[in-house]
Amino acid sequence: MTTTSPTRGRRRAPSRMERAAGKAAALQKPRVVLALLLLLALVSVMLLDGYLRSEIGNDARVRDGAAYDEVPQKILDGGPILTFAGGTARTQSVPRKTIVLTFDDGPTANWTPQVLKVLEENDVEGTFFMVGSMVSRYPDVVKTLVDQGNEVGIHTFTHVDLSYQSTARLQRELKQTQLALAGAAGITTTLFRAPYSSEISAVDNYSWPVYKELGGLGYTSVFVDTDSDDWKKPGVSKIVRWATPKNDEGAIVLMHDAGGDRSQTIAALGSYIRKMKAKGYTFTTVSGAQAMLGANRVAQAAQRKATGATLYEGEALVCAVAVAEWVVPALSWFLLVVGVAVMGRFAMMLVLARRHHRQRNRGRRRGGTFSWGPAVTRPVTVIVPAYNEKECIANTLNSLARSTHPIEIIVVDDGSEDGTAGIAQSLGMPNVRVLRQENAGKPAALNNGVRNARHDIVVMMDGDTVFEPDAVRRLVQPFADPGIGAVAGNAKVGNRTTMIGAWQHIEYVMGFNLDRRMYDLLRCMPTIPGAIGAFRRDAVLEAGGMSEDTLAEDTDITIALHRAGWRVVYEEHAKAWTEAPGSFKQLWSQRYRWSYGTMQALWKHRKSLTDRGPSGRFGRVGMPLVVLFQIVTPVFAPLIDVFTAYSMLFVDFRAALLAWLAVLAVQLVCAAYAFRLDREKYHYLAMLPLQQLAYRQMMYLVLIHSCVTALTGGRLRWQKLKRTGEVGTPAGVN
């Protein structure tokens, strides 16, 4: 029997929905760009934070020493202050009975303020050689330090041995630190101390060119006369003794306000200052010592006010670091919660899936099989919506012809332009009716089929799906229970021989089917798959039919049935083989529609959260689970991978790798158990690691794209996937 539409040979005008879809399509590119920009911003913040904390790209090599025959002897024998005024290298020594207190490697939020407190209590000023990355992280400490009258010098941005570095790296280290100082305290400086340096006599052939280059840039390099060796934590008395110059000589003394526990330094500092003052010593800064030697011009130029672009760029750097300092720890804690939720979900899926399997396969038995009640043997209607399915429709109908359950088949041709309806008719099957309609979308086609169905149970499938012979019989048995309104079948990927097909096969078995077992036991199944699902006809009609309000009409009708008080279950033994997208472009389109449609359906049924009684169970249990595990967790799941990469680069590569492998092992266990329940071959699991690295990231981006579309109020049109018809008889799948 064939029902045709009178429209033929003329081009129909686009519908209101199609016009809206056209406008929406024009908006998709900006939304993708927005999503990518947000991701780029987050990655940039994390890279900045990692650069500040762990010095990505930092060369950790430290030179132990080398020949020094290229260094002028007068420099090696000179004082600890090295300048290149007029291009000539000169050294200066601190006047007798004068101490220049210098502190390296800071600032820190803990130790530097304690050092400042001791200096202020003893009316002493110090010179702090600061690491630029630390300056940008603790700008308030630097501001206080400068306001207190202390002097600041550069100790590079990442505490790197400059004798190994290029000229470009040297200049970058200087510029970045100057920007940090400008942003933190509004100043720049010409004082410099190289990391890992000591007395000037230690300058060698590798470091001498660096100091000459620094001098050419106008920097004064500051070395050490007396090292307190406080980093060794020798005790307060030894720090005081080792920092004391001999024979009333003047000295630049080295201490630290960072790099570990500095409690001994703090304890020794006050005692040291009082001791040296008692011996008649005076304290000053590096510039102060130069002024005492008559180098007033140099002293005035050492520290100057930042202006112009340097000031603005520095303030931008400090602001960016402040954002990173807040965002990264906050995200770390949030992702810890997400990670715990993900692991909890895995555990819950395993426990409930096992319980579901035991209940349905080892519970109350009839003839060795779990029984829902009296066998359902009456005929049912199978509805096949089809739009340009010429490659698949014959395989689909031939599989239904082998059904072990009595069925009528309704093929609803939704305005196909490739002869789909003619192919269905040409098969000459007596139980097949072909209904033709103008192109109106899948929901309209399904509703047409439901209205014309002759039986009280309708089975819905896709036009590219192949049923196993006993699929319909198994699918309808739960309707022996009068409280059941719909049944989800077990959709399998038929075209799994390619890499992308194998990835989807793992996803279907592990994700969708384990999820459905869990949701079945919790009585909050969110979706009847479009590939294989059965409904009570009256229940569908009472719910208003398949709605066009969302792109996920299967999720929409499933939630509507829950809210109407019906129970929705999963029948694992009712298997159908579907043709999954064969390209990444098609996969993106399909999953984008699924994700966006699911969000639409959840929003449409948001009032289920306040429903009472059995009809409110989905709102109380299902809605939170779906939102948490299908939207919120996947949206933030990419950050877990980003943080894994972040940890490998900046924290501990081995620990991060082991953590990632541990999570992969948990997923592998879940997948293996899912494959066991579905009696699938395990060799596909060899693709799981690569799936986690590539396929999963794509799914995350699809979901993020969908979220951006939803948040910006966009609409998405139905997207037809290109079919190949390669899914034939189920026996051909391995």
GUNUTI-445010 format. One record per residue (C-alpha): x, y, z. Coordinates in steps of 0.2 Angstrom, whole numbers, plus 5000, padded with zeros to 4 digits. Layout:
N
XYZ/...
! end
This chain:
734
500050005000/500750174995/500150345000/500850484990/500950674991/500250774977/501750884976/502950834962/503950934950/504051104959/505151174971/504451204988/504651364998/505851355013/504951335029/505051445044/506151325053/507351305037/507451495036/507951505055/509151365052/509951455038/510251605049/510851495063/512151415051/512851585048/513151605066/514051435069/515751495064/515851645076/515251525090/516651405086/517851545086/517251595103/517451425110/519251415103/519651585110/519051535127/520051375126/521551475120/521351595134/521351455147/522851375139/523851535139/523451565157/524051395162/525651415151/525951585160/525751505177/526851355172/528151475166/528151565182/528151415193/529251295184/530151395171/529751305155/531151305144/532351345158/534051275155/534451185172/536351175168/537551255180/539351275175/540551225188/541951325182/543151345167/544751435162/544851615165/546351675155/545251785144/544651885159/545752035164/546752005179/546252175186/544452115186/544851955195/545752045208/544552185209/543052225220/541252155219/540452295209/540752285190/540352425178/540752465160/540552655160/541252715143/541452545138/542852505150/542752375163/543052445181/542752365198/542352445214/542452385232/541352435247/542152565259/542952495275/541752455289/540252465277/539052325275/537952305260/536652175264/535952085249/534651955247/534451835232/533051735224/531551825231/530251885234/529151765243/527551795252/528251715268/530051755271/530351925262/529052015273/529951945288/531652005282/530852175279/530252185296/531952145304/532752275293/531452405297/531652375316/533552395315/533452555303/534352465289/534052455270/534552315259/534752275241/533652135235/534152035219/532451975213/531851835201/530651915189/529451765189/529351785208/529151975207/527551955195/526851835208/527051935223/526952115217/526252185234/527852125243/528952215230/527952375232/528152365251/529952335249/530252485238/529152595248/530252555263/531752625255/532652465250/533452435233/533052315219/534152225207/533852095193/534151905196/533451855179/531751805176/531851615178/533551595188/534551525173/536351515171/536651645158/538351575152/537351445143/536151555135/536051655119/536051845118/534151845114/533751735129/534851855140/533952005134/532251925136/532651875154/533152055157/531652135149/530352015157/531052055174/531052245171/529252235166/528852135182/529652265192/528752405183/527052325185/527452285204/528252445210/528352565195/530152555194/531652485183/533452455189/535152435182/535852325196/536052145191/536751985199/536851825189/536151665197/537451545204/538751685204/539851715219/541551815221/542151915206/543651805206/542551665199/542151745183/542751635169/542951635150/541151585148/540351705159/541451855155/540651885138/538951895147/539552025159/540252125145/538652115136/537652165152/538852315154/538552365136/536652375140/537052485155/536952365169/538052355185/538452175190/538552145208/539552005216/539851945234/541251975246/540551875260/539351725259/538351685274/537951515267/536251525275/535551405262/536551265270/535551295286/537051285297/536251365312/536051555318/537851565326/538751505310/537751615298/538151765309/540051715310/540151675291/539351835286/540551935296/541952025286/543752005292/544952145297/543652285297/543452265278/541952325269/540852195261/539352145251/538552005261/537451875253/535951805261/534251735254/532451775256/531851625246/532351455241/531651355255/531551375274/532351535279/531951535297/533751525302/534151675291/532751775299/533351725317/535151775312/534851935303/534352045318/535851975328/537052005314/536452185311/536652225330/538352145331/539052235316/538352405322/539152365339/540852345330/540552515321/539952455304/538752555294/537452475283/536952545265/536352485248/537452455233/537052625226/537352695243/539152615243/539452685225/538952855231/540152845246/541452805233/541052965223/539952875209/538452985212/537852985194/537852795194/536952795211/535552905204/535352805189/535252635197/533452635201/532252745191/530352765189/529552665175/528552765162/527652745146/527452575137/528652485150/527452535164/525852485155/526552315149/527252285166/525552315174/524752205161/525952065165/525652075184/523752075180/523851925169/524951835183/523651875196/522251795185/523351645183/523751635201/521851635205/521251535190/522451385190/522251335209/520351365208/520251255193/521351125201/520151105215/518651105204/519450975193/519850865208/518050865212/517650825193/518950685194/518150615210/516450625201/517150535186/517950395196/516350385206/515350365190/516450225184/516250135201/514350165200/514250105182/515249945186/514149905202/512549935194/512949855177/513449695186/511849705196/510849735181/511649585172/511349465186/509549525188/509049505170/510049345166/510049255183/508449315191/506649245190/506749125175/505649055162/506348925150/508148985155/507849175152/507249315163/505449345161/504449505162/502849405163/501749325150/502549315133/502149455121/501649375105/500449495097/500949585081/501849755082/502149895070/503949945065/504150125059/505550165047/505750355044/506850375028/507550525020/508750485005/509150315012/509350224995/511050145000/510250065016/508350045015/508449875006/509649805020/508549875033/506949795026/507749635022/508249615040/506549655046/505849515034/506849395044/505949445061/505449305072/504049415078/502449455068/502649635062/501949765050/503149885043/502850065039/504150155029/503850345030/504750425015/505150605021/505250685004/506750584998/507450634981/508450474978/507050354975/507050274993/505150244992/505250164975/506650044982/505550004997/504049964986/505149864973/505549734987/503749674986/503549635004/501749605009/501849675026/502649845021/501750005018/502550155011/501950325016/502550475007/502550655014/503450815010/505050845019/504650895036/505950805047/506150645057/504950685071/503550725058/503950565049/503850465065/502150545070/501450495053/501950315056/501250315074/499550385068/499450255054/500050105065/498849965067/499549895083/499649955101/501549935101/502650035089/504549995086/505550145079/507150125070/508250225058/508350195040/510150145040/509850015054/509849825053/508949715065/509449545071/508049415068/507449405086/507749595090/505849635089/505349485099/506549525113/506249715112/504349695115/504349575129/504549705143/502749765138/502149615148/502349735163/500849855161/501949995169/503249995156/502950125142/504550115132/506049995129/507750045124/508649915113/510549875111/511249985097/512849915089/514049995077/514049895061/515449975052/516849955065/518249895053/518950075052/519850165066/518450295068/517150155068/518150055081/518150205092/516350225091/516050045094/517050065110/515950215115/514350125111/514749975121/515650055136/514750225137/512950205130/512550025135/513450035153/512550195155/510850125150/511049975162/511350105176/509950215172/508750065170/509050005188/508850185194/507250205184/507750365175/508250315157/508550475148/508550415130/507750285119/509050265105/508350315088/509150155080/508050035091/506650075103/504950025106/503450115113/501650095118/500750185105/499450265117/500850325128/501650415113/500050495108/499650555125/501350635127/500950735111/501950625099/503750655094/504050845097/504950955085/505451075099/507150995100/508450905089/508450755101/506650695099/507150525106/507750605122/506250725122/504950585121/505850475134/505850615147/504050655143/503550475146/504450475163/503450625168/501850545162/502250405175/502850275163/504350165167/505750155153/506849995153/508349925143/508349765134/510149715131/509749565121/508749665107/510149705096/510249815080/511649865069/511850045064/512950135052/514050255062/514750415054/516250365043/517150535043/517650655057/516550795049/515050685049/515450625067/515550805072/513850845064/513050705072/513750725089/513450915089/511650885085/511450755099/512350865112/511351015107/509750915106/509950845123/510251015131/508651075123/507650925129/508350945147/507951135147/506251095140/505850975154/506751075168/505151075178/505350895181/506450945195/504950995204/503750855199/503150745213/502750565214/503350435202/503250555188/504550665197/505850525198/506750575182/506850755189/507550705206/508750565200/508950565181/509050755177/510450785189/511450635183/511250675165/511750855168/513250805179/513950665169/513350705151/513650895151/514550965166/515850835168/516250815149/516351005147/517751015160/518550845156/519650925143/520451025157/520950865166/521950815150/522650995149/523150985167/523950815164/525050905151/525351045162/525950935176/527050835164/527851005158/527951095174/527750985189/528250805189/528250715172/528350535179/526950565192/525850645180/526150505167/525750375180/524150465185/523550465167/523950285165/523050245181/521450325174/521750245158/521850075167/520150115176/519350155159/520049995152/519349885166/517649965163/517749945145/518349765146/516849725158/515649805146/516349705132/516149555142/514349595146/513949615128/515049465123/516049575111/517849535105/519149615116/520449655102/519549825099/520149885116/521849905109/521150065101/520650135118/522250225122/522250315105/520350345108/520750435124/522150545115/521150595100/519350545098/518850595116/519550765113/518450785098/516950735108/517350865121/517551005109/515850955101/515050965118/515951135121/515351195104/513551145109/513651235125/514251395117/512751375104/511551345118/512151495129/512151615114/510351565110/510751485093/509751355084/510351205074/509551125059/509350935056/510850865047/510750715036/512350605036/513050525021/512650335020/513650195012/512550045015/513949945021/513049875036/512149725030/511749565039/512249555057/513149395054/514449495044/515049595059/516549535068/
! end
